Amino acid sequence: MKIVIIEDEILTAEDLQDDLLSLKMGIEIMAVLPTVKEAIDYFSNHHDYDLIFSDIQLGDGQSFEIFKKISINAPIIFCTAYDQYALEAFKTNGIDYILKPFDKKSISQSLSKYHLLKEKMSSPLTELQNFLSNYSHPIVKIQSIIVQKADKLIPVQVTDIAVLQLENKLIYIHTFDGTKHFISQSLDDFEVKMSPQFYRLNRQFLVNRKAIKDVSQYFGRKLSVKLIIPFSETLIISKEKASHFLNWLAEN
């Protein structure tokens, strides 16, 4: 089975490759494409693939832009942190929709669905539509995060948070008043539930729009973000993600 991966996070793409290859199903990874532009260029010139695993939010736009510009005959399994795009995925060749963080089990289940549809269904659209319609549901946004201080549990309002920082598998919460808390949870989960007010700069930082003081050019067409609070870490946006970040920053 020949698979193409569309994913802009290098470590996520590597994890997906490792999970796929470890399944021992005769899988061959044909390409890993990190941007909309590279994917369009690739699919314009290559047609030898059976299945696509695709993220939705890429550094230079959404992967849906690829499938609107290029005729794709292969089915697509979407792997994303955002479940509000399920119905949009159905409008393409989507056959499954995996929420990050994924694992080998969820990947294996999606491949099983692919084989089932391929072998037993001449027209899988009805089943697919029912599946995606039932799967899609509103994301529950959070108003506060519970942190522990001494022997007490304290709610920290999301509006009071300037930035969340991932370090050594812990999330450090930095508030506008200079308070710092830490919790042991996934930053991916907060990225979904705190969007669109917060933006995932990279794997390590999730920042509140109101906490951004200014943005400047950095080496290699990257961006450097400065906060209105004292913060010792350097916040860098990759060149692939720069345009998407600036568009987000300009939103009301």
N, C-alpha and C positions, 0 to 999 in steps of 0.2 A: 504494500500500500504506500503510495507516494503522497506525502503531506507537505503543505506549505504553511508556515507560521507567520502571522502578522502580529507583532508585539514590539512596543518601543522600550519596555523595561528589560534591560539586558539579563538581569538575574532571573526574572520571571520567565523569559524566553528559554534560558538555560534549564530551568527547573522543568518546564513543559517538555523540552526535548528529552531530558533524562527520564521523565515519567513515561513518555511515549515509547522510547527505545527499550525501557526495562520490561515492557509488556510482552516482548518476544513474539510479536505478531507480524514479523516481516515488514516492519515500518522503515521507510526511508525518508529522511527530512530533505526536501528539495531546496528549500530556501527559508531564511528568517528575514522578514522585511519590517523595518522599524518605523517607516513613515508612509503616508498616503502616496506621496510622489514616487517613492521607490517601488511600492506595490503596483501602481499603475504601469510603471515602466516594465516591471517584471512580467505582469500578466499580458501585456501587449506583445511580448515576444516569446512567452513560454506557455505551453498548453498541456504539458505532460505532468499532470497531478490528479489525484483522486479525491482529496479532501483538504479543506482549509480550516485551520484553527485561527481565529481572529479576535484580538482585542477590539474595543470600540473607540475609546478615547486614545488617540495617538498624538504625538507631539505637534503635528501640523494639521490636525483636523480629526474628523471621525472616519472610521473605516467604511461607513456607508457611502462616502464619496467615491471610493474605489469601485464599488459594485454598481454605482449609477453611471460611471463612465466606461467601464469595461464589462463586456458580456462574460459572465462566469457560469460555466456549466457544472462545476463541481459543487457538492453540498458544503455548507459552512457550519462550524461549531463555534459559537461566540463564547469567549472567556473574558469576563469583565467584572468590574466592581459595582456596576450600576444596573439594577434590574428594571429601570423605567424604560429601557430600550427594547424590551422583549417583542412588542408588536412591530416595531420598526424592523427588527431582525427577521420577522416572518415575511416581510415584504421582499426580502432578498431570498437567497437559497438556504436560509438558516434551517437547520434540523434540530439543533439543541442550543441550550443557553446555560452556561456554567458561571456561577458567581464566584469571584475570587474571595478569599484564597482557595484555590482548587487543590485537590490531592489526587493520588493515583487512582483511587476508587471512583471519583467522579469522572475522570478522564476515561477509565475503562468502561463505565456505564454509557458514556456518550458514544464511544466506539461501537459498543454493542447495539445501540440504537441505529447507528449508521448502517451496520451490517443487516439488521432486521429490515430496515426500510429498503435497502438495496435488494435484498433477496425476496421479500414477500409482498412488497407493495408496488403496484404499477403506477399509482398516483398517490403519494404520501401527503398531499397538501391538506386534506381534511383532518387527518390525525394531527398533523403538525399545527394547524390553526387551533385546534382544541387544546393541544398541549401548551402552546405559548399563551393562549388566552387564560388558561387556568393558572399558569405559572406567574403571570404578571400581576403584581400587587403594589400598592403605594409603599414607598420607603417610609419607615417610621423615623421621623426626625427627632433628635434629642434636644432637650432644653437645658440639661445639666449633666455633669459627670460626677459620680460619687467617688471621693478620695478618702483615704484614711489618714487621720492626724492623731498620733498617740493612740488612745483607746476609743476615739470617736470617728464616726463616718460623717463627712461633710459634703454637701452638694456644691459644686462649683458651676456657676452659670456659664453656658457656652458663650454668651455675649461678653463675659469678663475675660475670656481666654484670648491671648494674642497669638500664641504659637504652640504647637505640640511637636515634641522632638523625640525621635526614636533612637535609643542608645542602649546597647547591650540587652536587647529584648525588653526593655522597659520604656514606657512613654512618660516623658517629663512634660508637665503642663506648666507653661509660663503665662501668668496673668498680667493684665495691664498695670496692676498695682505693684508688680515686682515679686509676687508670691510664686513659689515653685512647689509643685506636687509631683508624685510619680505613681503610676499604676502599671500593672502587668496585663496589658491587653493588646489587641492588634490595631495598628494604625490604619490598616485597610478598612476596618469596620467604621472607624470614625470618619474616614474620608467620604464614605457614602452618606453617612447620617448627618454630616456637617456641611455638605455641599448645598448650594453654591457659594455660601459665605466664606468657606475655607477652601484653600487651593493646595494641592499636593505638589510642592516645589520639586521634590525628588523623593527617593525612598526614605529619607530621614526626617523631613519637615513638612508639616501641614500648617499653613499660616492663615490668619484672619485678614480679610481685605482691609479692615480698618486699622490693622497694625502696621501696614506698609507705609513708610515715609517717602521713599523714592526708589527708583530703579536706575541702574547705570550699566554701561557696556562693560563686559569682562573679556578676558582672553578667549580667542577662538570663537568669536560671535556668541558667546554666552552672555547671560545677564547676572548682575549682582543685585540682591535685594537688601535694602536697609530698613530696619524697623524703627518705630517711634519709641520703643522701649530699649533700655540698655541690653545688648545681646552680644556675647563674645564670639559666637559661631558665624562663619561666613556662609551666607545663603546664596547658592548658585543655581541658576536655571540653565539647562542644556540648550544648545542652539536649536535642536529639533523641537523643543518645547516652548521656545521663546515667543513665537507668534501667538500660540494658543494662550499662553499666560497673559500676554499684553491685552488680548481680546477680552479675557476674563476680568482683568483689572479695570478695563474701561466700562464694564457693565455697571448698572446702577444697583 
